[in-house]
Amino acid sequence: MKAQELKEQARKKKEEEEKRMEREREKERIRVGKELLDAKRIEEENERKCVVASWKAEKEEEKRAREKIRQKLEEDKVLIVSCCSVLYANTNTQN
């Protein structure tokens, strides 16, 4: 009878240990899953920041290019007005 009880105790202890190990594995699986989700979220956030930074840099470059063109047009306008004034002045002095 004593051997039977010891055998039953050993079986119950083994079952409890297996259940405990299963709970630990489940906790670990959940923890790893959360870490993966966090890593993915951080990666997506960093990628989104990179895209936004790239977009802003592109817009800033376009703005600088437009300003450069506007300045060149202003310079050309001043040059044309100056040339026209000189031509007009020369025409008036010749008459």
PyMOL commands that set and color helices and strands:
alter all, ss='L'
color gray80, all
select helices_A, chain A and resi 2-94
alter helices_A, ss='H'
color red, helices_A
deselect
rebuild
show_as cartoon
